[in-house]
Amino acid sequence: MKLILSRHGNTFDPGDKVVWVGRRTDLPLTGEGCRQAQRLGNTLCQSDIRLGGLYCGPLRRTRQHAEIVAEWIGGTPLPIVDSRLAEIDYGAWEGLSSQEIIAQFGREELETWERYSAWPRSPGWSPSEATLADGVTTFVEHLARTQGEDSAALAVTSNGVLRYFLRLAEDKLKVKMGGRSGKVATGNICILEVRKGNCQVHAWNIAPDQGCLSHTY
């Protein structure tokens, strides 16, 4: 089963103050964010992929992204909202810029999260890291049980959650990525193959129109 993961599109326009937004900040997509969703929908239309499932987190930005994709490919399947795809609540970091976080909390925890996805303790993130990781694992297990062996599913979520899908991958991927955190840019996608409970990564943090979708299927 092929799982396509998409980070939602832009929620900040050029010139906006960019801050950390988690599950307590329910921003809509910008005009460019909507166009990023359209590009994914267009790429799916041009490929031979037929989605057996379309899932998204409960936040407006992920639902809107998934709804645009569904409309672009003909409205089938309709997006299914799954709470396990909800973004992290960034606690005391929510609503702050990275520079403000460094000024108030220091540089170390921010940099270790950005580089290595090491869960910080001081800002009081929620749910717990264990709960988040378990939710990602059970989501993939659910897809493996319910989707056909040669099927494809798309899940639209946020950057913090995507890092935990990466943790399900084989160790060789971590070597291939050079130990990077697995951060995904807005509108970009990742492609996983799920087989017998194991995940293998075919692509990570690529633009939808890079060609990997067609080549992977």
VENWORA-V47991 format. One record per helix or strand of 3 or more residues. SS is the DSSP state (alpha for helix, beta for strand). FROM is the first residue (numbers start at 1). TO is the last residue. Records with the same first field share a line. If there is no record, write none. Layout:
SS = FROM-TO  FROM-TO
//
This chain:
beta = 2-7  51-56  152-157  189-195  198-206
alpha = 31-46  60-72  83-85  91-93  98-105  108-116  129-146  159-166  171-176  208-210  212-216
//
